[in-house]
Amino acid sequence: MAAALMANTLREKAEITLIESKQIGIIGVGEGSTPKMRRLFDKLGIPESIWMPKCNATYKCGIRFPDWSTRKGFKSYYHPFFSSSDDSSVRAFYQNATIRSKSFDVHAHPDSFFVSNFLAKNMRAPLPEQSSNYETDYAYHFDAVGIGQVLKEYSTKLGVTHIEDTVQEVLQGEDGQITAVRSEKVGETKADFFVDCTGFSSQIICKKLNVPFISYKNMLFNDRAVAMPTPLPEDGQLPCQTISKAASSGWIWNIPLKNRFGNGYVYSSDFLDESQAEKELRKYLGTEGSETEARHLKMRVGRLSHCWEKNCLAVGLSQGFIEPLEATALMVVQDTVEIFLENFVRGDLSNTYKDQANEKVNLIFDGIKNYIVTHYKLNSRSDTDYWIANRENENISDELKAIINTWDKGGDLLGELKSQAATQVYSPTSWYCILAGMGRFPRSLKKPKKKFEVYNHKESVHYCEQMMDLFPDHHSAVHNLGNS
Ligand SMILES: Cc1cc2nc3c(=O)[nH]c(=O)nc-3n(C[C@H](O)[C@H](O)[C@H](O)COP(=O)(O)OP(=O)(O)OC[C@H]3O[C@@H](n4cnc5c(N)ncnc54)[C@H](O)[C@@H]3O)c2cc1C
């Protein structure tokens, strides 16, 4: 992604070489995205009909979160992708959620208010009939290896040199700038600027430039994952949502691709060991007796103090990682490269605007972290020490404390979010969805006063159901891609 975006923007201003090691390989997980990925392919001019079939990609309407909350009526909720076409239902949802947060008994479950949830439930592709003028945002599920291949083809066509080799040494000048990398077959490759995309090992940025890493471990306990594919059902149906189900010491993802499901268990090694995690995942998937291999992964969760140091930018896992609960990692890659390019070009390919770029990237990381931490902080499970420890963990940011306090008091959440706009990554709708969807409401509720404008959620459900006629079956839409 970094090479493709840089080649696309810099064109004749730079010669780009990408070195990757077959011996070391890639992490090879990461199958979900945010809507930002649509903007990537739009920018690169690669249509869905070309890239999606090559990556066994499907459409993603949103994420369902079962079992994070034990509160009655709120055992599962859906975090939708939405657009301005949903404005009226968004307002109705805010209205009801606000009234309920002030202890009045009105319906405020997000699932009733978003077309996107009904698309997911009915397995419809988020591609409305053009004549309807309705728009909905969406993202993708895909094979990460396929994406790499598509972007490699794109980049090499734009002149990027691709070398398969293992870098053994990073060379520095007297001023600390990186001057070259030395690799097994090619020897020295000199350059003016280096991009460290070496994954969790951060070969240049941490190991050579000694940029400190700020761990999020005291806020996000999960540091391991175990992944395993399963076949699609034989009934010809193709789901279009990620399921992120809470488990004993973490959560399990289920991602539908065109040719299989990707699954995995993200957990904390402080509470569960590898074999217990694999056993629990297999039990959930029904693969206890199967020979399907499980892949065990370690995760370094946190971020660099800054990703641009001297003449080096770190991108991807080398720059940091927040666990994949909202599938944000590739979005951060895209953001980082775009922010870098904007500032690099503005500074005439110099470091002049480095600090501004670093600050912007850090805000994105910390903003996402706050939203991810919220899932754990709001959980109401008491079945394991893991969930209790997460709920009782006071290592949360002041911004997040203010959001939760405002909500709990039935205060002005929109006002609070507006005052934090500079540090927010997630929209107010996402905040309302998580707070309401987890059932974070007063337990004893009064009858609503007559003067309140309570929205009848049955009208919204009816509207969403009627809208389904505008959307094609997801399985057919995905299988027809590239045929017309
Ligand atoms: C469990 C899990 C689930 C995830 N789920 C999602 C998700 O749903 N959505 C999402 O957006 N992201 C997700 N991610 C993150 C995603 O996998 C990564 O952001 C993405 O794959 C990019 O990784 P990377 O290129 O930074 O690192 P890697 O894939 O590790 O690639 C590192 C590259 O550097 C090369 N390299 C390293 N050292 C050398 C050397 N010495 N010489 C030459 N080459 C070298 C390697 O060969 C490789 O090509 C997930 C991550 C994990 C751990």
The ligand as an SDF file (V2000), in Angstrom:
LIG
                    3D

 53 58  0  0  0  0  0  0  0  0999 V2000
   -4.4380  -11.2010   14.5120 C   0  0  0  0  0  0  0  0  0  0  0  0
   -4.4090  -10.0420   13.5770 C   0  0  0  0  0  0  0  0  0  0  0  0
   -5.5510   -9.6950   12.8720 C   0  0  0  0  0  0  0  0  0  0  0  0
   -5.5570   -8.5900   12.0190 C   0  0  0  0  0  0  0  0  0  0  0  0
   -6.7070   -8.2330   11.3990 N   0  0  0  0  0  0  0  0  0  0  0  0
   -6.7290   -7.1030   10.6500 C   0  0  0  0  0  0  0  0  0  0  0  0
   -7.9070   -6.6720   10.0130 C   0  0  0  0  0  0  0  0  0  0  0  0
   -8.9560   -7.3030   10.0960 O   0  0  0  0  0  0  0  0  0  0  0  0
   -7.8650   -5.5380    9.2910 N   0  0  0  0  0  0  0  0  0  0  0  0
   -6.7200   -4.8080    9.1470 C   0  0  0  0  0  0  0  0  0  0  0  0
   -6.7560   -3.7540    8.5140 O   0  0  0  0  0  0  0  0  0  0  0  0
   -5.5720   -5.2410    9.6920 N   0  0  0  0  0  0  0  0  0  0  0  0
   -5.5460   -6.3330   10.4410 C   0  0  0  0  0  0  0  0  0  0  0  0
   -4.3820   -6.7500   11.0030 N   0  0  0  0  0  0  0  0  0  0  0  0
   -3.1500   -6.0020   10.7130 C   0  0  0  0  0  0  0  0  0  0  0  0
   -2.6110   -6.4150    9.3520 C   0  0  0  0  0  0  0  0  0  0  0  0
   -2.3190   -7.7910    9.3430 O   0  0  0  0  0  0  0  0  0  0  0  0
   -1.3660   -5.6230    9.0220 C   0  0  0  0  0  0  0  0  0  0  0  0
   -1.5790   -4.2700    9.2500 O   0  0  0  0  0  0  0  0  0  0  0  0
   -0.9840   -5.7950    7.5760 C   0  0  0  0  0  0  0  0  0  0  0  0
   -0.8980   -7.1450    7.2480 O   0  0  0  0  0  0  0  0  0  0  0  0
    0.2990   -5.1040    7.2420 C   0  0  0  0  0  0  0  0  0  0  0  0
    1.3630   -5.7440    7.8570 O   0  0  0  0  0  0  0  0  0  0  0  0
    2.8400   -5.2120    7.6000 P   0  0  0  0  0  0  0  0  0  0  0  0
    3.0630   -5.1300    6.1380 O   0  0  0  0  0  0  0  0  0  0  0  0
    3.0590   -3.9950    8.3990 O   0  0  0  0  0  0  0  0  0  0  0  0
    3.7510   -6.3530    8.2290 O   0  0  0  0  0  0  0  0  0  0  0  0
    4.0880   -7.8140    7.6880 P   0  0  0  0  0  0  0  0  0  0  0  0
    2.9510   -8.4730    7.0210 O   0  0  0  0  0  0  0  0  0  0  0  0
    4.7310   -8.5300    8.8320 O   0  0  0  0  0  0  0  0  0  0  0  0
    5.1680   -7.5490    6.5610 O   0  0  0  0  0  0  0  0  0  0  0  0
    6.4930   -7.2330    6.8510 C   0  0  0  0  0  0  0  0  0  0  0  0
    7.2730   -7.2630    5.5580 C   0  0  0  0  0  0  0  0  0  0  0  0
    8.5910   -6.8550    5.8060 O   0  0  0  0  0  0  0  0  0  0  0  0
    9.4670   -7.7790    5.2170 C   0  0  0  0  0  0  0  0  0  0  0  0
   10.6970   -7.8200    6.0050 N   0  0  0  0  0  0  0  0  0  0  0  0
   10.8300   -7.8510    7.3500 C   0  0  0  0  0  0  0  0  0  0  0  0
   12.1240   -7.8930    7.6810 N   0  0  0  0  0  0  0  0  0  0  0  0
   12.8070   -7.8390    6.5240 C   0  0  0  0  0  0  0  0  0  0  0  0
   14.1840   -7.8580    6.1880 C   0  0  0  0  0  0  0  0  0  0  0  0
   15.1380   -7.9290    7.1230 N   0  0  0  0  0  0  0  0  0  0  0  0
   14.5210   -7.8300    4.8820 N   0  0  0  0  0  0  0  0  0  0  0  0
   13.5920   -7.7530    3.9120 C   0  0  0  0  0  0  0  0  0  0  0  0
   12.2850   -7.7410    4.1660 N   0  0  0  0  0  0  0  0  0  0  0  0
   11.9110   -7.7930    5.4490 C   0  0  0  0  0  0  0  0  0  0  0  0
    8.7410   -9.1090    5.2520 C   0  0  0  0  0  0  0  0  0  0  0  0
    9.2440   -9.9980    4.3020 O   0  0  0  0  0  0  0  0  0  0  0  0
    7.3310   -8.6410    4.9170 C   0  0  0  0  0  0  0  0  0  0  0  0
    7.1660   -8.5320    3.5180 O   0  0  0  0  0  0  0  0  0  0  0  0
   -4.3510   -7.8480   11.8460 C   0  0  0  0  0  0  0  0  0  0  0  0
   -3.1950   -8.2250   12.5100 C   0  0  0  0  0  0  0  0  0  0  0  0
   -3.2070   -9.3010   13.3840 C   0  0  0  0  0  0  0  0  0  0  0  0
   -1.9490   -9.6610   14.1210 C   0  0  0  0  0  0  0  0  0  0  0  0
  1  2  1  0
  2  3  1  0
  2 52  2  0
  3  4  2  0
  4  5  1  0
  4 50  1  0
  5  6  2  0
  6  7  1  0
  6 13  1  0
  7  8  2  0
  7  9  1  0
  9 10  1  0
 10 11  2  0
 10 12  1  0
 12 13  2  0
 13 14  1  0
 14 15  1  0
 14 50  1  0
 15 16  1  0
 16 17  1  0
 16 18  1  0
 18 19  1  0
 18 20  1  0
 20 21  1  0
 20 22  1  0
 22 23  1  0
 23 24  1  0
 24 25  2  0
 24 26  1  0
 24 27  1  0
 27 28  1  0
 28 29  2  0
 28 30  1  0
 28 31  1  0
 31 32  1  0
 32 33  1  0
 33 34  1  0
 33 48  1  0
 34 35  1  0
 35 36  1  0
 35 46  1  0
 36 37  1  0
 36 45  1  0
 37 38  2  0
 38 39  1  0
 39 40  1  0
 39 45  2  0
 40 41  1  0
 40 42  2  0
 42 43  1  0
 43 44  2  0
 44 45  1  0
 46 47  1  0
 46 48  1  0
 48 49  1  0
 50 51  2  0
 51 52  1  0
 52 53  1  0
M  END
$$$$
